[in-house]
Amino acid sequence: MSTDTVGKKTTSGSAGTMAMHYIYAWQFTAPQNGIITKVSVFNSGDLYGSNFVVGIYSDTGSNYPGSKIGQATEVAVSGSGSWFDSNALSVEITAGSKYWIVSNQNANINNNYDSSGVTKYASLSYNSTLPATFPAISNEYARTYSLYATYTLTGSIGSKTLQARENY
């Protein structure tokens, strides 16, 4: 099956920090039907022994993160200048629908960003389980951090073919 990504796959841009004990959210519109299998986050600084967790949230219809649809397992960060991938994520997305990639971390993660898009964030102590709904916003700014979601493309014909094979 074919895969694609949504988000910022480059490490160019200004240096910034995703601060510890904050929850961050970045909106995207699904370009195609698919299943998100991982989220990758870039760390540009020296960071050892810290963790982060990512998930996918629905959109409330008002360009605000709503309910958690799925969450990956906790990721240990060790090193610098590296991409760190989430695990055990399986979230179905529908072409044209809005979603949010959400992250919470127990240490400052140095990351690069472009001054475009919208990042929403709120104060939230780190927990390896993301909340069921996104908390009230404490702030927002125009930033797109170096992080992206990978998804496997699906479609009605492919899904029907897969279902027929599963029934054998």
MDAnalysis code that builds the backbone (N, CA, C; Angstrom):
import MDAnalysis as mda
import numpy as np

u = mda.Universe.empty(504, n_residues=168, atom_resindex=np.repeat(np.arange(168), 3), trajectory=True)
u.add_TopologyAttr("name", ["N", "CA", "C"] * 168)
u.add_TopologyAttr("resid", np.arange(1, 169))
u.add_TopologyAttr("resname", ["MET", "SER", "THR", "ASP", "THR", "VAL", "GLY", "LYS", "LYS", "THR", "THR", "SER", "GLY", "SER", "ALA", "GLY", "THR", "MET", "ALA", "MET", "HIS", "TYR", "ILE", "TYR", "ALA", "TRP", "GLN", "PHE", "THR", "ALA", "PRO", "GLN", "ASN", "GLY", "ILE", "ILE", "THR", "LYS", "VAL", "SER", "VAL", "PHE", "ASN", "SER", "GLY", "ASP", "LEU", "TYR", "GLY", "SER", "ASN", "PHE", "VAL", "VAL", "GLY", "ILE", "TYR", "SER", "ASP", "THR", "GLY", "SER", "ASN", "TYR", "PRO", "GLY", "SER", "LYS", "ILE", "GLY", "GLN", "ALA", "THR", "GLU", "VAL", "ALA", "VAL", "SER", "GLY", "SER", "GLY", "SER", "TRP", "PHE", "ASP", "SER", "ASN", "ALA", "LEU", "SER", "VAL", "GLU", "ILE", "THR", "ALA", "GLY", "SER", "LYS", "TYR", "TRP", "ILE", "VAL", "SER", "ASN", "GLN", "ASN", "ALA", "ASN", "ILE", "ASN", "ASN", "ASN", "TYR", "ASP", "SER", "SER", "GLY", "VAL", "THR", "LYS", "TYR", "ALA", "SER", "LEU", "SER", "TYR", "ASN", "SER", "THR", "LEU", "PRO", "ALA", "THR", "PHE", "PRO", "ALA", "ILE", "SER", "ASN", "GLU", "TYR", "ALA", "ARG", "THR", "TYR", "SER", "LEU", "TYR", "ALA", "THR", "TYR", "THR", "LEU", "THR", "GLY", "SER", "ILE", "GLY", "SER", "LYS", "THR", "LEU", "GLN", "ALA", "ARG", "GLU", "ASN", "TYR"])
u.atoms.positions = np.array([
    [0.837, -1.187, 0.000],
    [0.000, 0.000, 0.000],
    [0.877, 1.244, 0.000],
    [0.367, 2.278, -0.559],
    [1.082, 3.534, -0.691],
    [0.920, 4.382, 0.576],
    [1.967, 5.162, 0.902],
    [1.902, 6.053, 2.061],
    [2.140, 7.489, 1.618],
    [1.723, 8.427, 2.474],
    [1.946, 9.842, 2.249],
    [2.068, 10.497, 3.622],
    [2.324, 11.798, 3.653],
    [2.474, 12.504, 4.927],
    [1.701, 13.817, 4.924],
    [1.420, 14.311, 6.123],
    [0.887, 15.655, 6.329],
    [1.721, 16.294, 7.427],
    [2.028, 17.571, 7.274],
    [2.837, 18.275, 8.262],
    [4.124, 18.789, 7.642],
    [5.063, 19.165, 8.494],
    [6.330, 19.768, 8.064],
    [7.456, 18.739, 8.196],
    [7.925, 18.225, 7.046],
    [8.967, 17.203, 7.027],
    [10.375, 17.783, 6.971],
    [10.500, 19.096, 6.854],
    [11.824, 19.705, 6.773],
    [12.241, 20.229, 8.141],
    [13.546, 20.434, 8.290],
    [14.064, 20.958, 9.558],
    [14.519, 22.405, 9.404],
    [14.118, 23.048, 8.307],
    [14.482, 24.443, 8.077],
    [13.603, 25.350, 8.935],
    [13.987, 26.602, 9.009],
    [13.187, 27.582, 9.736],
    [13.880, 28.093, 10.973],
    [13.139, 28.792, 11.795],
    [13.662, 29.384, 13.021],
    [13.748, 28.348, 14.131],
    [14.692, 28.561, 15.052],
    [14.824, 27.674, 16.208],
    [13.751, 28.023, 17.226],
    [13.123, 27.024, 17.773],
    [12.082, 27.239, 18.772],
    [12.049, 26.094, 19.759],
    [11.160, 26.192, 20.718],
    [11.043, 25.171, 21.760],
    [9.590, 24.808, 21.980],
    [9.330, 23.524, 22.026],
    [8.037, 23.024, 22.495],
    [8.255, 22.779, 23.993],
    [7.714, 23.668, 24.818],
    [8.019, 23.682, 26.250],
    [7.399, 22.512, 27.000],
    [8.128, 22.072, 28.030],
    [7.613, 20.981, 28.858],
    [6.360, 21.432, 29.598],
    [5.524, 20.483, 29.867],
    [4.277, 20.691, 30.604],
    [3.302, 21.615, 29.877],
    [3.368, 21.552, 28.559],
    [2.372, 22.200, 27.705],
    [1.881, 21.164, 26.713],
    [0.652, 21.322, 26.291],
    [0.096, 20.483, 25.242],
    [-0.059, 21.363, 24.014],
    [0.418, 20.869, 22.879],
    [0.426, 21.627, 21.633],
    [-0.462, 20.937, 20.605],
    [-1.043, 21.731, 19.704],
    [-1.888, 21.170, 18.647],
    [-1.647, 21.900, 17.335],
    [-1.572, 21.109, 16.231],
    [-1.379, 21.629, 14.889],
    [-2.453, 21.057, 13.990],
    [-3.153, 21.916, 13.288],
    [-4.264, 21.479, 12.441],
    [-3.786, 21.066, 11.050],
    [-4.465, 20.077, 10.479],
    [-4.259, 19.726, 9.082],
    [-5.581, 19.259, 8.501],
    [-5.697, 19.394, 7.196],
    [-6.851, 18.870, 6.463],
    [-6.380, 17.639, 5.708],
    [-7.067, 16.527, 5.909],
    [-6.667, 15.274, 5.254],
    [-6.801, 15.424, 3.738],
    [-5.705, 15.245, 2.999],
    [-5.778, 15.377, 1.546],
    [-6.410, 14.164, 0.867],
    [-6.374, 13.016, 1.562],
    [-6.900, 11.765, 1.018],
    [-7.401, 10.906, 2.171],
    [-8.173, 9.890, 1.866],
    [-8.559, 8.909, 2.879],
    [-7.330, 8.100, 3.258],
    [-7.219, 7.766, 4.527],
    [-6.071, 6.976, 4.946],
    [-6.130, 6.595, 6.401],
    [-5.068, 5.944, 6.856],
    [-4.917, 5.562, 8.257],
    [-3.556, 6.054, 8.723],
    [-3.556, 6.966, 9.703],
    [-2.301, 7.487, 10.253],
    [-1.665, 6.381, 11.084],
    [-0.380, 6.101, 10.789],
    [0.323, 5.026, 11.475],
    [1.441, 5.515, 12.383],
    [1.895, 6.746, 12.175],
    [2.919, 7.296, 13.070],
    [2.985, 8.809, 12.939],
    [3.532, 9.435, 13.982],
    [3.839, 10.859, 13.963],
    [5.324, 10.980, 14.275],
    [6.032, 11.797, 13.499],
    [7.471, 11.999, 13.681],
    [7.711, 13.429, 14.150],
    [8.559, 13.581, 15.177],
    [8.873, 14.885, 15.768],
    [10.391, 15.073, 15.710],
    [10.828, 16.256, 15.275],
    [12.261, 16.555, 15.190],
    [12.740, 17.205, 16.473],
    [13.916, 16.775, 16.953],
    [14.569, 17.392, 18.102],
    [15.936, 17.888, 17.647],
    [16.149, 19.210, 17.690],
    [17.402, 19.781, 17.195],
    [18.450, 19.954, 18.292],
    [18.077, 19.815, 19.555],
    [19.025, 20.027, 20.642],
    [19.412, 18.739, 21.332],
    [20.380, 18.837, 22.254],
    [20.778, 17.677, 23.053],
    [19.717, 17.419, 24.105],
    [19.119, 16.255, 24.052],
    [18.045, 15.926, 24.984],
    [18.109, 14.429, 25.265],
    [18.256, 14.097, 26.519],
    [18.367, 12.689, 26.906],
    [17.436, 12.411, 28.076],
    [16.822, 11.241, 28.057],
    [16.005, 10.805, 29.174],
    [14.661, 11.498, 29.300],
    [14.165, 12.064, 28.217],
    [12.856, 12.708, 28.279],
    [11.878, 11.936, 27.402],
    [10.604, 12.268, 27.529],
    [9.555, 11.558, 26.800],
    [8.551, 12.535, 26.218],
    [7.873, 12.069, 25.172],
    [6.723, 12.803, 24.669],
    [5.689, 11.793, 24.211],
    [4.472, 12.284, 24.080],
    [3.384, 11.456, 23.578],
    [2.615, 12.279, 22.555],
    [2.151, 11.624, 21.490],
    [1.400, 12.304, 20.440],
    [0.089, 11.576, 20.189],
    [-0.854, 12.330, 19.646],
    [-2.141, 11.753, 19.292],
    [-2.792, 12.561, 18.197],
    [-3.921, 12.075, 17.742],
    [-4.712, 12.763, 16.726],
    [-6.061, 13.111, 17.343],
    [-6.481, 14.364, 17.169],
    [-7.747, 14.856, 17.704],
    [-8.649, 15.299, 16.558],
    [-9.933, 15.227, 16.792],
    [-10.909, 15.748, 15.826],
    [-10.902, 17.270, 15.892],
    [-11.563, 17.891, 14.937],
    [-11.771, 19.341, 14.945],
    [-13.200, 19.593, 15.401],
    [-13.403, 20.617, 16.213],
    [-14.737, 20.916, 16.740],
    [-15.666, 21.507, 15.689],
    [-15.126, 21.888, 14.535],
    [-15.904, 22.593, 13.519],
    [-15.668, 24.085, 13.603],
    [-14.924, 24.503, 14.639],
    [-14.592, 25.918, 14.835],
    [-13.083, 26.133, 14.818],
    [-12.371, 25.274, 14.079],
    [-10.913, 25.346, 14.011],
    [-10.267, 25.284, 15.383],
    [-10.730, 24.320, 16.167],
    [-10.222, 24.093, 17.513],
    [-10.165, 22.580, 17.748],
    [-9.081, 22.092, 18.378],
    [-9.008, 20.651, 18.632],
    [-10.107, 20.194, 19.584],
    [-10.725, 19.065, 19.251],
    [-11.833, 18.549, 20.048],
    [-11.471, 17.303, 20.818],
    [-11.998, 16.161, 20.400],
    [-11.829, 14.892, 21.110],
    [-10.666, 14.080, 20.545],
    [-10.019, 13.337, 21.442],
    [-8.932, 12.452, 21.037],
    [-9.513, 11.287, 20.244],
    [-8.940, 11.044, 19.059],
    [-9.353, 9.926, 18.218],
    [-8.423, 8.741, 18.440],
    [-7.147, 9.033, 18.640],
    [-6.156, 7.980, 18.847],
    [-4.881, 8.545, 19.418],
    [-4.112, 7.668, 20.058],
    [-2.863, 8.082, 20.675],
    [-1.807, 7.013, 20.467],
    [-0.571, 7.439, 20.248],
    [0.565, 6.529, 20.110],
    [1.132, 6.220, 21.496],
    [2.004, 5.238, 21.546],
    [2.698, 4.940, 22.796],
    [3.730, 6.035, 23.072],
    [4.119, 6.158, 24.306],
    [5.092, 7.155, 24.733],
    [6.423, 6.939, 24.011],
    [7.080, 8.053, 23.639],
    [8.347, 7.996, 22.911],
    [9.454, 8.552, 23.790],
    [10.548, 7.801, 23.910],
    [11.728, 8.261, 24.639],
    [12.621, 9.036, 23.680],
    [13.079, 10.212, 24.113],
    [13.946, 11.050, 23.287],
    [15.361, 10.948, 23.839],
    [16.297, 10.634, 22.960],
    [17.688, 10.521, 23.371],
    [18.558, 10.925, 22.188],
    [19.221, 12.062, 22.317],
    [20.100, 12.511, 21.248],
    [19.722, 13.877, 20.722],
    [20.345, 14.244, 19.620],
    [20.071, 15.551, 19.031],
    [20.108, 15.441, 17.516],
    [19.455, 16.393, 16.861],
    [19.440, 16.427, 15.415],
    [18.789, 15.210, 14.799],
    [17.757, 14.681, 15.475],
    [17.128, 13.443, 15.020],
    [15.615, 13.560, 14.981],
    [15.020, 12.728, 14.126],
    [13.575, 12.555, 14.101],
    [13.236, 11.407, 15.040],
    [12.180, 11.567, 15.818],
    [11.707, 10.518, 16.714],
    [10.298, 10.138, 16.299],
    [10.082, 8.838, 16.113],
    [8.811, 8.322, 15.611],
    [7.963, 7.724, 16.718],
    [6.672, 8.012, 16.664],
    [5.708, 7.398, 17.578],
    [5.437, 5.961, 17.146],
    [4.821, 5.193, 18.007],
    [4.501, 3.795, 17.716],
    [3.035, 3.515, 18.017],
    [2.554, 2.412, 17.471],
    [1.216, 1.887, 17.804],
    [0.107, 2.913, 17.594],
    [0.103, 3.549, 16.434],
    [-0.931, 4.521, 16.116],
    [-1.716, 4.020, 14.906],
    [-3.029, 4.081, 14.988],
    [-3.890, 3.680, 13.875],
    [-5.150, 4.533, 13.932],
    [-5.144, 5.625, 13.163],
    [-6.265, 6.566, 13.164],
    [-6.737, 6.766, 11.732],
    [-8.000, 6.478, 11.483],
    [-8.576, 6.663, 10.146],
    [-8.871, 8.138, 9.920],
    [-8.466, 8.643, 8.733],
    [-8.755, 10.025, 8.359],
    [-9.538, 10.028, 7.046],
    [-10.379, 11.043, 6.897],
    [-11.244, 11.169, 5.726],
    [-10.844, 12.406, 4.928],
    [-10.679, 12.252, 3.632],
    [-10.291, 13.357, 2.760],
    [-11.205, 14.563, 2.980],
    [-10.590, 15.752, 3.132],
    [-11.338, 16.993, 3.296],
    [-11.693, 17.327, 4.733],
    [-11.515, 16.392, 5.653],
    [-11.838, 16.644, 7.070],
    [-10.623, 17.223, 7.793],
    [-10.891, 18.055, 8.804],
    [-9.829, 18.681, 9.593],
    [-9.534, 17.838, 10.833],
    [-8.248, 17.757, 11.155],
    [-7.767, 17.021, 12.329],
    [-6.650, 17.822, 12.983],
    [-6.219, 17.361, 14.151],
    [-5.141, 18.017, 14.886],
    [-4.127, 16.983, 15.341],
    [-2.834, 17.270, 15.099],
    [-1.755, 16.489, 15.699],
    [-1.473, 17.145, 17.043],
    [-1.471, 16.357, 18.108],
    [-1.307, 16.888, 19.466],
    [-0.087, 16.250, 20.120],
    [0.680, 17.053, 20.865],
    [1.887, 16.576, 21.546],
    [1.944, 17.130, 22.967],
    [2.438, 16.302, 23.881],
    [2.702, 16.715, 25.265],
    [4.052, 16.105, 25.641],
    [4.921, 16.855, 26.295],
    [6.266, 16.396, 26.596],
    [6.686, 16.761, 28.012],
    [7.617, 15.955, 28.577],
    [8.067, 16.207, 29.944],
    [9.379, 16.982, 30.012],
    [9.876, 17.454, 28.881],
    [11.073, 18.294, 28.820],
    [10.942, 19.197, 27.597],
    [11.699, 20.275, 27.581],
    [11.677, 21.154, 26.420],
    [12.268, 20.430, 25.219],
    [11.537, 20.398, 24.123],
    [12.039, 19.808, 22.888],
    [12.388, 20.944, 21.945],
    [13.669, 21.025, 21.580],
    [14.108, 22.042, 20.627],
    [13.708, 21.596, 19.235],
    [13.044, 22.487, 18.530],
    [12.482, 22.141, 17.246],
    [12.581, 23.355, 16.346],
    [12.480, 23.171, 15.053],
    [12.494, 24.288, 14.112],
    [11.078, 24.522, 13.603],
    [10.778, 25.769, 13.271],
    [9.427, 26.093, 12.815],
    [9.455, 27.148, 11.722],
    [8.372, 27.172, 10.967],
    [8.095, 28.235, 10.009],
    [7.004, 29.108, 10.612],
    [7.015, 30.388, 10.274],
    [6.005, 31.315, 10.794],
    [4.763, 31.293, 9.916],
    [4.123, 30.135, 9.882],
    [2.892, 29.957, 9.111],
    [2.024, 28.956, 9.862],
    [0.798, 28.830, 9.452],
    [-0.092, 27.905, 10.147],
    [-0.431, 28.421, 11.531],
    [-1.074, 27.584, 12.317],
    [-1.465, 27.969, 13.673],
    [-1.101, 26.851, 14.638],
    [-0.437, 27.226, 15.725],
    [-0.179, 26.312, 16.831],
    [-1.025, 26.786, 18.002],
    [-1.815, 25.883, 18.553],
    [-2.596, 26.195, 19.758],
    [-1.957, 25.425, 20.899],
    [-1.935, 26.040, 22.090],
    [-1.331, 25.342, 23.213],
    [-1.948, 25.765, 24.533],
    [-1.805, 24.890, 25.509],
    [-2.343, 25.128, 26.851],
    [-1.401, 24.505, 27.871],
    [-1.391, 25.048, 29.057],
    [-0.594, 24.478, 30.140],
    [-1.196, 23.141, 30.557],
    [-0.349, 22.122, 30.638],
    [-0.811, 20.799, 31.034],
    [0.385, 19.986, 31.502],
    [0.369, 19.553, 32.760],
    [1.450, 18.710, 33.263],
    [1.547, 17.455, 32.415],
    [2.768, 16.975, 32.260],
    [2.983, 15.808, 31.413],
    [2.312, 14.575, 31.997],
    [1.703, 13.813, 31.102],
    [1.117, 12.528, 31.434],
    [1.260, 11.679, 30.180],
    [1.577, 10.411, 30.330],
    [1.759, 9.557, 29.155],
    [0.434, 9.233, 28.467],
    [-0.675, 9.673, 29.049],
    [-1.984, 9.540, 28.419],
    [-2.530, 10.937, 28.138],
    [-2.781, 11.221, 26.869],
    [-3.354, 12.519, 26.500],
    [-4.797, 12.609, 26.992],
    [-5.280, 13.832, 27.279],
    [-6.665, 13.973, 27.746],
    [-7.682, 13.625, 26.661],
    [-8.868, 13.226, 27.072],
    [-9.937, 12.836, 26.134],
    [-10.356, 14.002, 25.245],
    [-10.328, 15.218, 25.775],
    [-10.612, 16.418, 24.985],
    [-9.497, 17.429, 25.222],
    [-9.250, 18.269, 24.217],
    [-8.191, 19.267, 24.318],
    [-8.607, 20.340, 25.328],
    [-7.699, 20.741, 26.235],
    [-8.050, 21.754, 27.245],
    [-8.210, 23.158, 26.657],
    [-8.710, 24.059, 27.474],
    [-8.882, 25.455, 27.052],
    [-7.531, 26.027, 26.612],
    [-7.572, 26.836, 25.589],
    [-6.341, 27.413, 25.035],
    [-5.811, 28.499, 25.961],
    [-4.496, 28.459, 26.188],
    [-3.869, 29.567, 26.891],
    [-3.293, 30.554, 25.893],
    [-3.022, 30.073, 24.672],
    [-2.439, 30.964, 23.674],
    [-2.422, 30.272, 22.312],
    [-2.090, 31.044, 21.299],
    [-1.835, 30.484, 19.975],
    [-0.894, 31.418, 19.250],
    [-0.155, 30.864, 18.309],
    [0.723, 31.676, 17.482],
    [0.888, 31.042, 16.111],
    [1.441, 31.837, 15.187],
    [1.633, 31.370, 13.812],
    [2.953, 30.619, 13.724],
    [2.871, 29.289, 13.896],
    [4.051, 28.442, 13.792],
    [3.650, 27.073, 13.272],
    [4.516, 26.533, 12.436],
    [4.393, 25.142, 12.023],
    [5.718, 24.474, 12.365],
    [5.716, 23.636, 13.379],
    [6.926, 22.957, 13.831],
    [7.290, 21.804, 12.902],
    [8.540, 21.356, 13.014],
    [9.020, 20.211, 12.240],
    [8.466, 18.926, 12.852],
    [7.284, 18.565, 12.400],
    [6.663, 17.299, 12.776],
    [5.649, 16.945, 11.719],
    [5.423, 15.659, 11.538],
    [4.495, 15.239, 10.486],
    [3.906, 13.876, 10.826],
    [2.767, 13.606, 10.215],
    [2.098, 12.314, 10.365],
    [2.228, 11.534, 9.064],
    [2.477, 10.245, 9.181],
    [2.525, 9.346, 8.033],
    [1.243, 8.534, 8.002],
    [0.642, 8.441, 6.819],
    [-0.585, 7.659, 6.712],
    [-0.539, 6.746, 5.499],
    [-1.240, 5.633, 5.617],
    [-1.403, 4.679, 4.524],
    [-2.676, 5.041, 3.789],
    [-2.585, 5.155, 2.472],
    [-3.750, 5.523, 1.666],
    [-4.769, 4.394, 1.652],
    [-6.031, 4.763, 1.747],
    [-7.119, 3.803, 1.637],
    [-8.131, 4.369, 0.656],
    [-9.054, 3.563, 0.233],
    [-10.089, 4.012, -0.683],
    [-11.205, 3.004, -0.688],
    [-12.328, 3.386, -1.207],
    [-13.477, 2.493, -1.174],
    [-13.220, 1.204, -1.937],
    [-12.544, 1.282, -3.077],
    [-12.262, 0.061, -3.832],
    [-11.257, -0.794, -3.070],
    [-10.172, -0.146, -2.559],
    [-9.175, -0.893, -1.800],
    [-9.762, -1.516, -0.546],
    [-10.621, -0.791, 0.159],
    [-11.235, -1.315, 1.373],
    [-12.139, -2.498, 1.054],
    [-12.930, -2.405, -0.018],
    [-13.829, -3.502, -0.384],
    [-13.021, -4.738, -0.774],
    [-11.926, -4.523, -1.493],
    [-11.077, -5.648, -1.886],
    [-10.497, -6.300, -0.644],
    [-10.021, -5.495, 0.304],
    [-9.446, -6.019, 1.536],
    [-10.499, -6.777, 2.333],
    [-11.703, -6.238, 2.453],
    [-12.767, -6.917, 3.186],
    [-13.093, -8.255, 2.541],
    [-13.127, -8.292, 1.221],
    [-13.446, -9.553, 0.528],
    [-12.364, -10.585, 0.805],
    [-11.120, -10.184, 0.847],
    [-10.031, -11.121, 1.126],
    [-10.085, -11.600, 2.571],
    [-10.476, -10.764, 3.485],
    [-10.560, -11.154, 4.899],
    [-11.663, -12.187, 5.131],
    [-12.660, -12.221, 4.255],
    [-13.780, -13.147, 4.429],
    [-13.468, -14.560, 3.921],
    [-12.321, -14.769, 3.309],
    [-11.997, -16.105, 2.798],
    [-11.587, -17.033, 3.900],
])
